Amino acid sequence: MKSHLTNWLCCLLLFVASASSFAQSPEGNWIATYDQNVAGKMLKDKDFAVMELRVTPDGVARFIIKTLLNGFSTVCNNCPPGYAMKPTIGLEWCKNLQPVSGKPGEFESGWALDPETGDTLTEVRIKKTGRGALELSGRSAKSGSIRTFQLRRQQ
């Protein structure tokens, strides 16, 4: 009887540990939403894409645009050379995100591109804001101001 109870408790602990580590993994699909209006465009609170977050074995993260939402541009208008007029789906929206030491699932020092406005963001940081929620922030190359996007895990 004691052996069965011990086995059951070990299985339960392994399940909880694996579920906990799975919940902390940022990889997967995320819905990106504008946090504010930009340069005459009413973008605040609009979902614009489903992004796939991929993390390399060395911990570097990037987002790839998988699906567009709410009629957002299918080509990268006003984007910098190398990205201009390219299809938005499959575009690397955010890249070179380095893991933040001591903060699993958080990243910094990346670069992002806003295909709707053509703006690029530097000093990009991703932090957790709640269960299944992230915030991406970065400095706008056009205005120098901080831009933010909300991300929620796609169900």
Secondary structure, DSSP 8 states (H G I E B T S, - for coil): -HHHHHHHHHHHHHHHHHHHHHHH---EEEEEEESS-BTTB--TT-EEEEEEEEE-TTS-EEEEEEEE-TT--SB-TT--TTTTT-BSTT-EEEEEEEE-TT-TT-EEEEEEEETTTTEEEEEEEEEEEETTEEEEEEEETTT-SEEEEEEEE--
